[in-house]
Amino acid sequence: MTKNPTILFFDSGVGGLSVYREVKALLPNYHYLYCLDNACFPYSEKPGKLLEQRCVEICQKIATNQQIDLIVIACNTASTIVLPAMRAAFNCPIVGTVPAIKPAAEKTQTKVIGLLATKGTITRPYVDDLIQQYAKNCEVKRLGSTELVEIAEQKLHGKKIDHLAIMRAVAEWRYEYEMDTVVLGCTHFPLLKAELKACLPQVSFFIDSGKAIARRVQSLLPSQTTTSNDKQIAYCTAPFDDANDVKKMFCDWGFKQLEILK
């Protein structure tokens, strides 16, 4: 019997689950693995060479025990750095995560867009190129936040989150009344969409890359009509203080096993 394709999602934390959610919804029959490099979390302002090295080495380690058919770099920061090295190291397709500048430029009515991302992502020349290519007729306001990444992690770990901290993180946009569209340029941020909507009531559209990534994955792999029976595994690179909560969280997302990579 032919084995269903295996897709590995890679991120520094749990933000990539927002991408996994969209891919799984579109392609429910594939076999999914998830890896978070929590030993190096957050990636936001880490050196590019370090991220490149870790991403390649960690994914290679998983590939020694798993036949991987496609890898999703479910992290905007890493995607601006590691894709060439990953494509050189692996024969399977590598799908990155690109800030949804193009759909935001098509959606906005006021031509004022917010790009909410990590401090690392908003300064990349790659983002400058996206804006020049797809949104040169729009005003794009950039806001980088590491704190929101950490709050999203806390939320998924089942901890109470500080709504005032979220409000403070986006305070400079609170009175940007012309801003009607915000690009969620970090995979953690769709996990806080409800909270961000409450803080920025003038924004009509919060746009992320999840559905576009799902369609891209669909185009690269054969369709499957039968559900995979292979166990979905989550991998981490360091122990968690709240290990039981993390295991439960991953179990709720469909990953019944959590392994620490040695």
ABEGO torsion letter per residue (X at the ends): XBBBBBBBBBBABAAAAAAAAAAAAABAABBBBBBBBAAAOBAAABBAAAAAAAAAAAAAAAAAABBBABBBBABAAAAAAAAAAAAAABABBBBBBBBBAAAAAAABAAGBBBBBBBAAAAABAAAAAAAAAAAAABBBBBBBBAAAAAAAAAAAAGBBBBAAAAAAAAAAAAABAABABBBBABAAAAAAAAAAAAABAABABBBBAAAAAAAAAAAABBBBABBBABBBBBBBABBBABAAAAAAAAAAAGBABBBBBX
